[in-house]
Amino acid sequence: MVAKRVLIVGGGTAGWITAAYMDAVLNSKSRKVVDITLVESAAIGRIGVGEATVPTLRDTLRTIGVSETDVMKHCDATFKQAIKFVNWERNEGESYYHPFDRRQTGRFDRAGLKWLNSQGDKPFAEMVSIQPTLCDENYSPKLMENNPEYTGPLAYAYHVDAEKLADYLRDVAVSRGVVHITDDVIDVSQSENGDIESVATRNHGKLEADLFVDCTGFAALMIGKTLDVEHIDYKQWLLCDSAVPMRVPYDAHDPSKRLPYTLSTALSSGWAWDINLADRRGTGYVFSSQFIDDESAIAELRAFEGEHAKELDARVLRFRVGRRARCWERNCVAIGLSSGFIEPLESTGIYLIELQAAMLCEHFPFAGRDGDVMQPLADRFNDIIQQRYEEILDLIVLHYCLTKRNDTAFWREVQKTEHIHERLQQRLALWQQKLPSSADCRDSLQLFSHHTFEYIMYGMNFMRDRSGVTERLPAEIPADISRALQTARAKLPNHDVWLQAKLGEGYQRFANQL
């Protein structure tokens, strides 16, 4: 029997990205190959999976076939060109950027060595990218005219309202034929061989399918509770297990501009995020409950944010870091939080949903519905997703293990060797002997190139104090970087000006002040 009936259990960002993407890739106007149904409960609240994204979302939305302008308008979106990290190294007001733009200098890139041999008087990121300066000066990554959708002179992602993105993609998917059922799932049935056979709903009865997609979040209704797939815990490597999100309307606090980058500021027992949307800022505190209690964490966030935060809502969310040993088990594929979670320091939550949806389409089991028949596809899918989780884990831990902070117990603890995976320890040992390069990448699907690791390592002054350098000269911005920066300043508009001009009245607040 051809596997063509797909039931997605759970909506939110994971469910609706998956539904819209699968329909766009597997079906066409002339031929419907896959019948897609999504069932979600109105009683279960959503966990907004990150409001900051990475550039892959542009390709995902383009593949789904929606207008970039429409998405941005409906989801209160702004541009994101980088992440700026503050107080991560020493808690002395220092900062560094992880930008998306990188000026290539060929296979044997010696930019890192040049910076290490210099006096370090200019940040490494400014030696290889124009985006740190453009972010500080609040430029848009797109031109005002002659700039097609999803393209621009600079690499960029978005800040989006995740709940509005889910609603937007729901409407798109349903308009194209995806069946949407609002109901509570009360039971999951398995066949004799262990496959999922159906789910029972309170009002719509039994829903059958050939392939089931678990988008039920941390509940992991099918992959965890039904199929009992092991959860591999990352708590040894990542100590943060809680978050306090807080929405700050611009009416409550007027920052004078919308930042075209995500801001991450290290606090006493974790870090605070700051994401600028059209009508508000999304802020919050990711922290470790081992080192600070909930009440103190909320108080610290309010104090960090300022007087205007005293009356704003704040609630504590708990999360478990780690992943499923297998995200595809028999005829069930877990996508989103049901498959795993890593703290959102590098904005990878929505990216993992995108990747899982894309890989499911690429490995879709057209030949059969039985879990045994699907096994070769599942094995390859699981290998790909496992590697991505490990890649992201190493990158997140890198931010912590290179810190030199010793002002709190949390920061003294996170840099200990027992919290650094052996895989990352080996890479750091290697990078003490050689510069990071493309040879260090595991496969072509890797999200973060060696350039990303360089931004973090050198932003945190890794190997700055190594011996053997007899004379350190002042750092010089390369001529091609200076020329590119000059050209960008002449052509690119202000971030808020672009948003108002292209997206309308909802974005006029700050552009009118210029």
C-alpha positions in Angstrom: 0.0 0.0 0.0 1.4 3.4 -1.0 2.1 5.6 2.0 0.1 8.7 1.2 -2.0 9.5 4.2 -0.1 11.7 6.7 -1.5 12.8 10.0 0.3 15.6 11.9 -0.6 15.6 15.6 -0.1 19.1 17.0 0.0 22.5 15.5 2.1 25.5 16.4 5.2 26.4 14.6 6.4 22.8 14.1 3.0 21.4 12.9 2.2 24.2 10.4 5.7 24.5 9.0 5.7 20.8 8.4 2.2 20.8 6.9 2.8 23.7 4.5 6.3 22.5 3.5 5.2 18.9 2.8 2.2 20.0 0.8 4.4 22.4 -1.3 7.1 19.8 -2.0 5.1 16.6 -2.4 1.9 17.8 -4.0 1.2 20.0 -7.0 -1.8 21.7 -8.5 -2.2 18.9 -11.1 -1.4 15.9 -8.8 -2.1 15.3 -5.2 0.3 12.6 -3.9 -0.1 13.0 -0.2 -3.2 13.6 1.8 -2.2 15.7 4.8 -4.3 16.2 7.9 -3.4 18.2 11.0 -5.2 17.7 14.3 -4.5 20.1 17.2 -6.2 20.9 20.5 -7.6 24.3 21.2 -7.0 23.6 24.9 -3.3 23.2 24.7 -1.3 26.4 24.7 1.6 27.0 22.4 5.2 27.4 23.4 6.6 30.0 21.0 9.6 28.3 19.5 11.9 31.2 19.3 11.3 34.5 17.7 14.8 34.7 16.1 15.7 32.6 13.1 18.6 31.8 10.9 18.9 32.5 7.1 17.6 29.0 6.1 14.0 30.3 6.8 14.2 32.3 3.6 14.6 29.2 1.5 11.9 27.4 3.5 9.4 30.1 2.9 10.4 30.5 -0.7 9.9 26.7 -1.1 6.5 26.9 0.5 5.7 29.5 -2.1 4.6 32.5 0.0 5.5 36.2 -0.4 8.2 37.5 1.9 6.4 40.8 2.2 3.2 39.1 3.3 5.0 36.9 5.8 6.7 39.9 7.3 3.5 41.9 7.5 1.5 39.1 9.1 4.2 38.1 11.6 5.4 41.5 12.7 8.8 40.6 11.3 12.0 42.6 11.2 15.4 41.7 9.9 18.1 39.8 11.7 21.7 40.0 10.5 23.7 38.8 13.5 23.8 37.9 17.1 25.6 40.3 19.5 26.9 38.8 22.7 27.5 41.1 25.6 29.4 40.3 28.9 30.0 36.7 27.9 33.8 36.7 28.3 34.4 38.7 31.5 31.3 40.7 32.5 33.2 44.0 31.9 31.0 45.4 29.2 32.8 43.7 26.3 30.9 42.4 23.3 31.4 40.5 20.1 29.3 39.7 17.0 28.3 36.5 15.2 27.2 38.0 11.8 25.8 36.1 8.9 28.0 37.8 6.3 31.6 36.7 5.8 34.0 38.0 3.1 35.6 35.0 1.6 39.4 35.0 1.1 39.9 31.6 -0.5 40.5 28.0 0.7 43.5 29.0 2.8 41.9 31.7 4.9 44.5 33.3 7.2 42.2 36.0 8.7 42.2 34.2 12.1 46.0 34.0 12.2 46.4 37.6 11.2 44.1 38.7 14.0 45.8 36.5 16.6 49.2 37.9 15.6 47.9 41.5 15.9 47.4 43.6 18.9 43.7 42.7 18.9 42.7 46.3 19.0 39.8 45.7 16.5 37.3 42.9 16.9 37.9 39.9 14.8 34.4 40.0 13.2 35.1 43.5 11.8 38.2 42.1 10.1 36.2 39.7 8.0 32.6 41.1 7.8 30.9 44.4 7.2 27.8 43.4 9.2 28.9 44.3 12.7 29.4 47.9 11.8 26.2 48.0 9.7 24.3 46.4 12.6 25.7 49.1 15.0 24.6 51.8 12.6 21.1 50.2 12.1 21.2 49.5 8.4 18.8 47.2 6.5 20.3 44.1 4.7 18.1 44.8 1.7 18.1 47.6 -0.8 15.1 49.9 -1.1 14.6 49.2 -4.8 15.5 46.4 -7.3 15.8 43.8 -4.6 13.6 40.7 -5.3 12.0 38.9 -2.4 14.2 36.6 -0.3 17.4 38.2 -1.7 19.7 41.0 -0.6 23.3 42.2 -0.8 23.8 40.7 2.7 22.8 37.4 4.3 19.9 37.8 6.7 17.2 36.1 8.7 14.1 37.4 10.5 12.8 38.2 13.9 9.2 36.9 13.8 6.2 36.4 16.1 6.3 32.6 16.1 2.6 32.2 17.0 1.6 34.5 14.1 3.9 32.6 11.8 2.1 29.4 12.7 -1.3 31.0 12.1 -0.1 32.4 8.7 1.2 29.1 7.5 -2.0 27.4 8.8 -4.1 29.6 6.6 -1.8 29.0 3.6 -1.8 25.2 4.1 -5.6 24.9 4.6 -6.2 27.1 1.5 -4.2 24.6 -0.5 -6.0 21.5 0.7 -4.5 20.5 4.1 -7.3 19.3 6.4 -7.4 21.0 9.7 -9.1 19.4 12.7 -9.5 21.1 16.0 -9.9 18.4 18.6 -8.3 16.7 21.6 -6.4 13.5 21.0 -7.3 11.1 23.8 -5.6 7.9 22.8 -3.1 6.4 20.4 -3.5 2.8 19.1 -0.8 0.5 17.8 -1.0 -2.4 15.4 0.4 -5.8 16.3 3.8 -5.1 14.8 4.2 -1.9 16.9 3.3 0.7 14.3 0.9 3.5 15.1 -2.4 2.6 13.6 -4.6 5.5 14.6 -5.3 8.3 17.1 -8.6 8.7 18.9 -10.1 12.2 19.2 -12.8 13.4 21.5 -15.2 14.6 18.8 -14.0 13.3 15.5 -13.4 9.7 16.5 -10.6 7.6 15.1 -8.1 9.1 12.7 -6.0 6.7 10.6 -2.9 7.3 8.6 0.1 5.6 7.0 2.6 8.1 8.5 2.2 10.0 11.7 4.1 13.2 12.6 4.5 14.0 16.2 4.4 17.8 16.8 3.0 17.6 20.3 5.9 19.5 21.8 7.5 18.4 25.1 4.6 16.0 25.7 5.9 13.8 22.9 2.6 12.0 22.8 3.6 9.4 20.1 7.4 9.3 19.9 7.8 9.3 23.7 4.6 8.1 25.5 3.5 5.6 22.9 6.6 4.3 21.2 8.8 4.9 24.3 11.9 6.2 22.3 14.7 7.0 24.7 15.4 10.7 25.5 19.2 11.4 25.5 19.8 14.0 28.2 22.2 16.9 27.5 22.1 18.3 31.1 25.7 17.3 31.7 26.8 19.7 29.0 24.1 22.4 29.3 23.2 23.6 32.8 20.3 25.9 31.9 16.9 24.4 32.3 14.5 27.3 32.7 13.4 30.5 31.0 11.4 33.6 31.9 9.9 35.2 28.7 8.7 38.8 28.8 7.0 40.9 26.2 7.9 44.6 26.2 5.5 46.7 24.1 7.0 49.8 22.6 4.3 51.8 24.4 5.9 50.6 27.7 9.4 51.3 26.6 10.6 53.3 23.6 14.1 52.2 22.5 14.1 54.7 19.5 14.9 52.0 16.9 14.5 48.3 16.1 17.7 46.5 16.3 18.5 44.4 13.1 20.2 41.8 15.2 19.5 39.6 18.2 21.1 40.7 21.5 22.3 38.1 24.0 23.6 39.5 27.4 25.1 37.2 30.0 23.5 37.6 33.5 24.4 36.0 36.8 23.1 32.5 36.1 22.5 32.4 32.3 21.7 35.0 29.7 19.0 37.4 28.5 17.7 37.7 25.0 16.4 40.8 23.3 14.5 40.5 20.0 12.9 43.5 18.3 9.6 42.9 16.4 7.4 45.4 14.7 5.3 46.3 17.8 7.2 45.0 20.8 10.4 43.5 22.0 10.6 39.8 22.9 12.9 39.5 25.9 13.6 36.9 28.5 16.1 35.1 30.7 17.5 31.6 30.1 18.9 30.4 33.5 19.9 27.4 35.5 17.6 26.5 38.4 20.6 25.0 40.2 22.1 28.4 40.7 19.1 30.8 41.0 15.5 30.3 42.1 12.5 31.4 40.0 11.7 34.5 42.1 15.2 35.8 42.0 15.5 35.1 38.3 12.4 37.1 37.6 13.6 39.9 39.8 17.0 39.9 38.0 15.3 40.1 34.6 13.1 43.0 35.7 16.1 44.9 37.2 18.1 44.3 34.0 15.2 45.5 31.8 14.5 48.6 33.9 11.7 50.4 35.7 9.2 49.9 32.9 9.4 46.1 33.5 7.9 46.1 37.0 4.3 45.5 35.9 5.0 43.3 32.8 3.9 39.7 32.9 6.7 37.1 33.5 6.4 33.4 34.0 8.9 30.6 34.4 9.1 27.8 31.8 10.9 24.6 32.4 12.6 22.7 29.7 14.6 19.5 29.3 17.7 19.7 27.0 18.5 16.8 24.8 17.1 14.7 22.0 15.4 11.5 21.1 17.7 8.6 20.4 15.6 8.2 17.2 13.4 11.0 15.8 11.9 8.5 13.3 10.6 5.3 14.9 8.6 2.9 12.8 5.9 5.0 11.1 6.2 8.0 13.4 8.4 11.0 12.8 9.0 13.5 15.7 9.4 17.2 14.6 10.1 20.1 16.8 10.2 19.9 20.6 9.0 16.3 20.6 12.3 15.4 19.0 14.5 17.4 21.3 15.5 20.8 22.5 18.7 22.8 22.9 18.6 26.3 24.5 18.0 29.0 21.9 21.4 30.8 22.1 22.0 30.5 18.4 18.3 30.6 17.3 18.2 27.0 16.1 14.6 26.0 17.2 12.8 26.9 14.0 15.8 25.8 11.9 15.5 22.2 13.3 11.8 22.2 12.4 12.7 23.3 8.8 15.4 20.7 8.5 13.2 17.9 9.8 10.4 18.8 7.5 12.8 19.0 4.5 14.5 15.7 5.3 11.1 14.0 5.8 10.1 15.1 2.3 13.5 13.9 0.9 13.0 10.5 2.6 9.3 10.2 2.2 8.2 6.5 2.2 6.3 6.3 -1.1 6.9 2.6 -1.4 5.1 1.4 1.7 3.5 2.1 5.1 5.0 -0.6 7.3 7.6 0.6 9.8 10.0 -2.3 8.7 9.8 -1.1 5.1 10.5 2.4 6.2 13.6 1.5 8.2 16.3 2.4 5.7 14.7 5.8 5.3 14.3 6.2 9.0 18.0 5.2 9.6 19.3 7.9 7.3 16.9 10.5 8.6 17.9 9.7 12.2 21.6 9.9 11.4 21.2 13.3 9.8 19.2 14.8 12.7 21.5 13.3 15.3 24.5 15.0 13.7 22.7 18.3 13.6 21.8 18.1 17.3 25.5 17.3 18.1 26.7 20.1 16.0 24.4 22.6 17.7 25.3 21.2 21.1 29.0 21.8 20.5 28.4 25.3 19.3 26.3 26.3 22.3 28.8 24.8 24.8 31.6 26.7 23.1 30.0 30.0 24.3 30.2 28.7 27.9 33.5 26.9 28.1 35.6 29.8 26.7 34.3 32.3 29.3 36.7 33.8 31.8 34.0 35.0 34.2 34.4 34.0 37.8 31.9 36.4 39.4 29.2 33.8 40.1 29.0 30.1 40.9 27.2 29.5 37.6 30.0 30.9 35.5 32.7 29.1 37.4 30.9 25.9 36.9 30.1 26.0 33.2 33.7 26.3 32.1 34.7 23.1 33.9 36.0 20.3 31.7 33.3 17.8 32.8 30.7 20.1 31.0 32.6 20.1 27.7 31.8 17.1 25.5 34.9 15.0 24.5 34.1 15.8 20.8 34.4 19.5 21.5 37.5 19.1 23.6 39.2 17.3 20.7 38.3 20.1 18.3 39.6 22.8 20.7 42.8 20.9 21.1 43.1 20.7 17.3 42.4 24.4 16.9 45.2 25.2 19.2 47.5 23.7 16.5 45.7 24.8 13.4 43.2 27.4 12.2 39.6 26.1 11.8 38.9 25.2 8.2 36.3 23.5 6.0 38.1 20.3 6.6 36.7 20.3 10.1 33.1 20.1 8.9 31.4 16.7 9.1 29.1 16.9 6.1 27.5 19.1 3.5 24.3 19.5 5.7 26.2 21.2 8.5 24.5 24.5 9.5 27.4 26.2 11.1 30.6 26.4 9.1 34.1 26.8 10.7 33.6 30.5 10.2 30.9 30.5 12.9 33.2 28.8 15.4 35.9 31.4 14.6 33.4 34.3 15.4 32.8 32.8 18.8 36.3 31.6 19.6 38.0 34.8 18.6 35.1 36.9 20.0 36.0 35.3 23.3 39.7 35.8 22.7 40.6 32.1 22.4 44.3 31.7 21.9 45.0 35.4 22.2 47.6 34.9 24.9 49.5 32.1 23.1 53.3 32.4 23.1 55.6 32.7 20.2 54.5 36.0 18.8 57.5 38.4 19.0 55.9 41.6 17.8 52.2 42.4 17.6 51.2 45.1 15.1 47.9 47.1 15.2 45.0 45.3 13.6 44.1 46.7 10.2 40.7 46.4 8.5 41.4 44.8 5.0 40.9 47.1 2.0 38.2 45.0 0.5 36.2 45.2 3.8 36.6 49.0 3.9 35.5 49.3 0.3 32.5 47.0 0.8 31.5 48.9 3.9 31.6 52.2 2.1 29.5 50.9 -0.7 27.0 49.4 1.7 26.6 52.7 3.6 25.9 54.5 0.3 23.3 52.0 -0.9 21.5 50.4 2.0 18.7 52.2 3.8 18.1 52.5 7.6 16.4 49.4 9.0 13.3 51.2 10.2 13.0 53.3 7.1 13.0 50.1 4.9 10.4 48.4 7.2 8.0 51.4 7.0 8.5 52.0 3.3 7.9 48.3 2.3 5.6 47.0 5.0 3.4 49.9 5.9 1.9 51.7 8.9 2.6 49.0 11.4 6.2 49.8 11.2 6.1 53.6 11.2 7.0 54.3 14.8 10.7 54.7 14.6 11.2 55.7 11.0 9.2 58.9 11.7 11.8 59.9 14.2 14.7 60.0 11.7 
